[in-house]
């Protein structure tokens, strides 16, 4: 409604400002664009807080260490790898080898990629991030949030959530400003 156009494209992990300051980016059919860093966008704040993550995703049977695929691909979050600083702006992929066939597949592309085996501690962090995290929001509060959204709509519920979660919101606002400043200072 605000842009008076249909949505043409959405990217929830736009990396214009780098992987650690990713943004939500929307492009509309009339050429209008919307981009906000994750900590500034209302939807991403609610999503990253855990309020809008459905219970089914948190209990997904595919979120486990034992996988049926030969390899598992994901984003490598929360681990510092200085030796990759030349490419870190766009993020680094995590490749988990689950079978002998997966190991062979990795060997087939090894000379065309940069690979680093993670330390035991780094592997634990990476796998923990890949499995997702359980929401620490009570079922009662999530139900209250969902009920409010159904009655009042997203933005009214967001304003209530923002007021009730001042500390969380202020921390995210400060993080967003710092991330933007870091990005701009590197130019």
Rosetta silent file (secondary structure, phi, psi, omega in degrees, C-alpha in Angstrom):
SEQUENCE: XXXXXXXXXXXXXXXXXXXXXXXXXXXXXXXXXXXXXXXXXXXXXXXXXXXXXXXXXXXXXXXXXXXXXXXXXXXXXXXXXXXXXXXXXXXXXXXXXXXXXXXXXXXXXXXXXXXXXXXXXXXXXXXXXXXXXXXXXXXXXXXXXXXXXXXXXXXXXXXXXXXXXXXXXXXXXXXXXXXXXXXXXXX
SCORE:     score description
SCORE:     0.000 S_00000001
   1 L     0.000  -45.875 -177.253    0.000    0.000    0.000 S_00000001
   2 L   -59.629  -39.289 -176.778    2.736    2.429    0.988 S_00000001
   3 L   -94.847    0.600  178.014    4.596    2.018   -2.329 S_00000001
   4 L    49.349   45.252 -177.662    1.395    1.796   -4.413 S_00000001
   5 L  -161.230  157.808  173.814    2.780   -1.200   -6.251 S_00000001
   6 L   -79.028  151.273  177.883    2.983   -4.964   -6.149 S_00000001
   7 E   -73.486  134.629  179.540    6.082   -6.554   -4.735 S_00000001
   8 E  -106.816  -31.652 -175.898    8.483   -7.878   -7.402 S_00000001
   9 E  -157.123  142.460  176.221   11.364   -9.203   -5.279 S_00000001
  10 E  -134.006  135.328  175.091   12.255   -9.748   -1.608 S_00000001
  11 E  -130.957  114.080 -178.400   15.654  -10.604   -0.138 S_00000001
  12 E   -83.931   -5.390  179.720   15.757  -11.238    3.621 S_00000001
  13 E  -134.733   46.297  178.591   19.568  -11.468    3.629 S_00000001
  14 E   -63.425  134.744 -173.521   20.659   -8.647    1.321 S_00000001
  15 L  -111.260   28.209  177.718   24.398   -8.088    1.779 S_00000001
  16 L   -55.127  -39.066 -178.901   24.817   -4.542    0.472 S_00000001
  17 L   -98.520   12.056 -179.718   26.212   -3.590    3.890 S_00000001
  18 L    99.242  165.260 -175.291   28.001   -6.922    4.401 S_00000001
  19 H   -69.880  -30.034 -177.614   26.963  -10.240    5.933 S_00000001
  20 H   -89.335    3.113  173.836   27.069   -9.042    9.536 S_00000001
  21 H  -136.136   42.211 -176.739   24.807   -6.077    8.759 S_00000001
  22 L   -61.569  157.302 -176.367   22.482   -7.805    6.316 S_00000001
  23 E  -130.366  165.409  171.664   19.302   -6.065    5.411 S_00000001
  24 E   -93.736  131.136 -176.475   15.827   -6.792    4.185 S_00000001
  25 E  -127.909  130.732  177.647   15.456   -5.549    0.616 S_00000001
  26 E  -129.335  135.577  175.671   12.239   -5.230   -1.366 S_00000001
  27 E  -119.406  137.423 -176.659   11.825   -4.136   -4.949 S_00000001
  28 E  -107.763  158.266 -177.648    8.430   -3.172   -6.327 S_00000001
  29 L   -59.288  -29.003 -179.957    7.048   -3.438   -9.839 S_00000001
  30 L   -84.644    5.934  177.856    6.974    0.377  -10.162 S_00000001
  31 L    94.083  -10.486  177.748   10.734    0.539   -9.428 S_00000001
  32 L   -64.051  152.229 -179.260   10.415    1.670   -5.794 S_00000001
  33 E  -135.371  151.436  176.694   12.830    0.051   -3.343 S_00000001
  34 E  -134.917  129.911  176.730   12.936   -0.569    0.406 S_00000001
  35 E  -146.126  126.217  175.828   16.077   -1.555    2.323 S_00000001
  36 E  -138.812  138.737  175.053   16.616   -1.595    6.092 S_00000001
  37 E   -61.438  147.270 -173.975   19.341   -3.227    8.141 S_00000001
  38 L   -46.679  -38.389 -176.757   18.040   -6.233   10.067 S_00000001
  39 L   -80.592   -8.535 -179.960   18.033   -4.351   13.364 S_00000001
  40 L  -102.129  -24.830 -175.617   16.056   -1.413   11.932 S_00000001
  41 L   -81.097  129.591 -178.962   13.278   -3.202   10.090 S_00000001
  42 H   -56.510  -46.520 -178.645   10.172   -3.924   12.195 S_00000001
  43 H   -61.712  -46.496 -178.074    9.490   -7.344   10.642 S_00000001
  44 H   -64.985  -35.263  177.342   13.101   -8.521   11.041 S_00000001
  45 H   -61.053  -46.058 -179.407   13.187   -7.306   14.656 S_00000001
  46 H   -66.080  -43.578 -179.850   10.107   -9.344   15.482 S_00000001
  47 H   -62.897  -50.404 -177.307   11.381  -12.370   13.530 S_00000001
  48 H   -67.449  -23.619  176.698   14.886  -12.301   15.031 S_00000001
  49 H   -74.286  -20.036  179.813   13.430  -11.902   18.525 S_00000001
  50 L   102.077   -7.692 -176.419   11.590  -15.193   18.003 S_00000001
  51 L   -65.986  -34.619 -175.716    8.054  -13.833   18.301 S_00000001
  52 L  -101.866    6.168  177.276    7.025  -14.625   14.738 S_00000001
  53 L   -80.418  122.608 -177.777    8.849  -17.957   14.387 S_00000001
  54 L   -73.233  148.616 -177.537    6.226  -20.684   14.229 S_00000001
  55 H   -58.741  -33.607  179.560    6.560  -23.624   16.603 S_00000001
  56 H   -58.459  -37.750  178.544    6.693  -26.069   13.686 S_00000001
  57 H   -68.421  -36.842 -178.729   10.003  -24.557   12.544 S_00000001
  58 H   -71.030  -24.964 -177.947   11.443  -24.803   16.035 S_00000001
  59 L  -108.535   17.562 -175.560   10.502  -28.493   16.263 S_00000001
  60 L   -58.064  130.816 -178.437   11.419  -29.418   12.673 S_00000001
  61 L   -67.885  -16.243  178.993   12.550  -33.053   12.392 S_00000001
  62 L   -85.615   -7.141  177.009   15.234  -31.976    9.891 S_00000001
  63 L   -89.513   80.113  179.460   16.998  -29.808   12.501 S_00000001
  64 L  -153.851  164.917 -179.043   19.256  -32.480   13.867 S_00000001
  65 L   -68.744  -39.321 -178.068   22.846  -33.612   13.609 S_00000001
  66 L   -81.576  115.494 -176.534   22.068  -36.811   11.725 S_00000001
  67 L  -113.320  154.172  178.274   21.196  -35.822    8.155 S_00000001
  68 L   -90.740  -19.446 -179.884   20.017  -37.879    5.197 S_00000001
  69 L   -76.829  157.023  177.468   21.787  -35.672    2.622 S_00000001
  70 L   -70.284  -37.206  175.692   25.378  -36.285    1.533 S_00000001
  71 E  -135.730  154.929  174.713   26.266  -32.667    2.332 S_00000001
  72 E  -122.589  130.287  179.215   24.544  -29.869    4.215 S_00000001
  73 E  -108.482  145.043  177.693   25.040  -26.254    3.139 S_00000001
  74 E  -164.167  178.421  174.959   24.505  -23.212    5.306 S_00000001
  75 E   -87.507  140.254  178.117   25.827  -19.796    6.265 S_00000001
  76 L   -92.251   98.574 -177.325   28.808  -19.727    8.607 S_00000001
  77 L  -104.002  148.706  167.983   27.677  -17.315   11.329 S_00000001
  78 L    75.627   15.183 -179.444   29.359  -16.235   14.524 S_00000001
  79 L  -127.561  130.642  179.126   32.895  -17.434   13.810 S_00000001
  80 L   -87.964  124.753  177.445   35.880  -15.196   13.161 S_00000001
  81 L  -130.989   83.711 -176.159   38.147  -16.370   10.331 S_00000001
  82 H   -55.625  -30.043 -178.308   40.765  -13.633    9.700 S_00000001
  83 H   -69.254   -8.533  177.293   42.326  -15.621    6.851 S_00000001
  84 H  -110.846   18.161 -174.249   39.110  -15.060    4.878 S_00000001
  85 L   -60.700  -24.503 -179.442   38.943  -11.297    5.526 S_00000001
  86 L   -71.936  -18.743 -179.232   39.234  -10.552    1.793 S_00000001
  87 L  -121.876    0.265 -172.228   35.860  -12.228    1.101 S_00000001
  88 H   -62.827  -24.822 -178.444   34.077  -11.937    4.441 S_00000001
  89 H   -52.017  -38.586 -177.754   31.882   -8.995    3.289 S_00000001
  90 H   -94.019    1.333  179.517   29.619  -11.416    1.436 S_00000001
  91 L    91.710  169.136 -179.544   29.726  -14.137    4.064 S_00000001
  92 L  -128.867  139.991  179.769   31.191  -17.607    4.097 S_00000001
  93 E   -86.246  146.741  174.272   29.409  -20.860    3.383 S_00000001
  94 E  -103.246  129.748  176.069   29.388  -23.775    5.764 S_00000001
  95 E  -121.394  119.302  178.523   29.675  -27.230    4.198 S_00000001
  96 E  -108.405  124.140  179.913   29.000  -30.195    6.456 S_00000001
  97 E   -89.442  123.192 -176.066   30.023  -33.577    5.090 S_00000001
  98 L  -107.221  -20.811 -176.513   27.548  -36.276    6.135 S_00000001
  99 L  -142.309  170.659  174.892   28.603  -39.300    4.059 S_00000001
 100 H   -61.716  -39.340  178.166   31.519  -40.767    2.124 S_00000001
 101 H   -61.261  -40.689  176.946   29.790  -39.675   -1.076 S_00000001
 102 H   -61.813  -39.405  178.082   29.653  -36.114    0.312 S_00000001
 103 H   -63.082  -41.483  177.880   33.374  -36.283    1.035 S_00000001
 104 H   -64.654  -43.065  179.330   34.024  -37.346   -2.576 S_00000001
 105 H   -60.210  -41.609  177.600   31.841  -34.497   -3.886 S_00000001
 106 H   -64.088  -41.907  177.903   33.820  -31.995   -1.831 S_00000001
 107 H   -59.435  -33.817 -179.724   37.064  -33.497   -3.167 S_00000001
 108 H   -66.572  -26.427 -178.372   35.809  -32.944   -6.719 S_00000001
 109 H  -112.508    2.025 -173.163   35.543  -29.158   -6.173 S_00000001
 110 H   -56.205  -40.655 -176.780   38.295  -28.701   -3.595 S_00000001
 111 H   -75.706  -11.037  178.736   40.842  -27.119   -5.926 S_00000001
 112 H   -99.430    2.388 -176.268   38.279  -24.533   -7.103 S_00000001
 113 L  -131.962  166.779  171.792   37.370  -23.382   -3.584 S_00000001
 114 L  -103.809  121.025 -175.661   38.974  -22.122   -0.410 S_00000001
 115 L  -122.432  140.451  173.551   38.424  -24.627    2.363 S_00000001
 116 L  -137.930  125.783  174.926   39.267  -24.505    6.040 S_00000001
 117 L   -78.030  134.004 -177.849   38.434  -27.246    8.480 S_00000001
 118 L   -79.118  153.451  173.396   36.979  -25.764   11.628 S_00000001
 119 L   -69.675  168.120  179.277   38.295  -26.412   15.104 S_00000001
 120 H   -56.619  -45.072 -179.573   36.176  -28.523   17.453 S_00000001
 121 H   -64.845  -43.866  178.899   34.838  -25.384   19.168 S_00000001
 122 H   -62.336  -39.129  178.324   34.078  -23.681   15.841 S_00000001
 123 H   -61.467  -42.256  179.780   32.243  -26.807   14.625 S_00000001
 124 H   -62.681  -41.600  178.332   30.050  -26.762   17.724 S_00000001
 125 H   -64.346  -47.549 -177.638   29.176  -23.091   17.168 S_00000001
 126 H   -61.450  -46.097 -179.360   28.486  -23.654   13.458 S_00000001
 127 H   -66.910  -36.736  177.336   26.299  -26.706   14.030 S_00000001
 128 H   -62.907  -43.971  178.533   24.431  -24.962   16.828 S_00000001
 129 H   -65.148  -39.224 -178.356   23.713  -22.004   14.537 S_00000001
 130 H   -66.648  -34.090 -178.829   22.691  -24.312   11.698 S_00000001
 131 L   -76.223   -9.968 -176.689   20.215  -26.177   13.873 S_00000001
 132 L    80.734  177.118 -178.230   18.525  -22.934   14.811 S_00000001
 133 L  -127.242  145.590  176.249   17.704  -21.972   18.345 S_00000001
 134 L   -71.494  145.604  179.363   14.684  -22.678   20.457 S_00000001
 135 L   -74.130  134.244  178.744   12.604  -19.655   21.187 S_00000001
 136 L   -96.115   10.361  177.641   12.898  -18.465   24.768 S_00000001
 137 L   -86.337  133.083 -178.145    9.633  -16.601   24.492 S_00000001
 138 L   -62.622  151.166  177.922    6.875  -18.183   26.513 S_00000001
 139 H   -59.684  -35.055  179.873    4.034  -19.825   24.615 S_00000001
 140 H   -61.201  -46.095 -179.230    1.707  -17.447   26.423 S_00000001
 141 H   -69.117  -37.729  177.529    3.550  -14.362   25.084 S_00000001
 142 H   -65.448  -40.381  179.516    3.779  -15.780   21.546 S_00000001
 143 H   -64.667  -41.679  178.136    0.053  -16.568   21.631 S_00000001
 144 H   -62.017  -42.258  179.069   -0.671  -13.036   22.890 S_00000001
 145 H   -62.834  -48.695 -179.195    1.454  -11.583   20.064 S_00000001
 146 H   -61.916  -43.078  179.144   -0.282  -13.713   17.408 S_00000001
 147 H   -60.760  -45.291  179.294   -3.723  -12.851   18.801 S_00000001
 148 H   -61.875  -40.760  178.835   -2.886   -9.141   18.742 S_00000001
 149 H   -62.492  -41.631 -179.560   -1.665   -9.425   15.136 S_00000001
 150 H   -64.126  -33.552 -177.655   -4.886  -11.121   14.069 S_00000001
 151 H   -89.946  -46.445 -171.457   -6.976   -8.364   15.649 S_00000001
 152 H  -100.909  -12.123 -175.026   -4.820   -5.238   15.300 S_00000001
 153 L    87.367  169.510 -174.118   -2.555   -6.004   12.338 S_00000001
 154 H   -65.470  -51.159 -172.008    1.221   -6.132   12.258 S_00000001
 155 H   -65.921  -37.923  176.641    2.184   -2.472   12.790 S_00000001
 156 H   -65.145  -43.039  178.583   -0.105   -1.915   15.776 S_00000001
 157 H   -65.282  -39.663  177.859    1.150   -5.141   17.335 S_00000001
 158 H   -59.999  -44.180  179.814    4.749   -4.137   16.549 S_00000001
 159 H   -61.815  -40.101  176.736    4.284   -0.806   18.344 S_00000001
 160 H   -64.535  -46.739  179.863    2.928   -2.651   21.396 S_00000001
 161 H   -59.318  -44.858 -179.226    5.800   -5.162   21.218 S_00000001
 162 H   -60.340  -42.062  178.993    8.325   -2.335   20.848 S_00000001
 163 H   -66.413  -43.030 -179.332    6.921   -0.596   23.921 S_00000001
 164 H   -71.865  -20.111 -176.167    6.882   -3.835   25.957 S_00000001
 165 L  -121.897   45.750 -175.693   10.416   -4.723   24.838 S_00000001
 166 H   -52.127  -45.927 -176.979   12.132   -1.330   25.132 S_00000001
 167 H   -62.217  -47.700  179.258   15.468   -2.797   26.204 S_00000001
 168 H   -59.878  -45.022 -178.037   15.582   -5.293   23.309 S_00000001
 169 H   -63.958  -45.600 -179.129   14.550   -2.587   20.836 S_00000001
 170 H   -63.553  -41.536  177.581   17.118   -0.046   22.083 S_00000001
 171 H   -60.323  -44.711  179.624   19.922   -2.615   21.942 S_00000001
 172 H   -65.835  -37.283  178.853   18.959   -3.484   18.353 S_00000001
 173 H   -64.497  -42.343  178.032   18.755    0.169   17.373 S_00000001
 174 H   -64.863  -43.851  178.047   22.276    0.794   18.714 S_00000001
 175 H   -58.074  -42.834 -179.382   23.581   -2.335   16.939 S_00000001
 176 H   -62.174  -44.473 -179.695   22.087   -1.138   13.654 S_00000001
 177 H   -63.688  -41.713  179.094   23.726    2.292   13.954 S_00000001
 178 H   -63.193  -44.406 -179.609   27.116    0.726   14.774 S_00000001
 179 H   -62.431  -41.222  177.941   26.874   -1.669   11.805 S_00000001
 180 H   -66.126  -41.478  178.381   26.044    1.159    9.423 S_00000001
 181 H   -62.187  -42.683  177.309   28.898    3.284   10.780 S_00000001
 182 H   -59.995  -45.660 -179.690   31.336    0.370   10.337 S_00000001
 183 H   -60.881  -47.794 -177.102   30.175   -0.150    6.766 S_00000001
 184 H   -68.121  -31.623 -179.553   30.454    3.544    5.895 S_00000001
 185 H   -73.804  -19.790  179.551   33.891    3.906    7.541 S_00000001
 186 L   -83.085  -12.008 -179.478   35.288    1.097    5.360 S_00000001
 187 L   -76.778    0.000    0.000   34.407    2.955    2.148 S_00000001
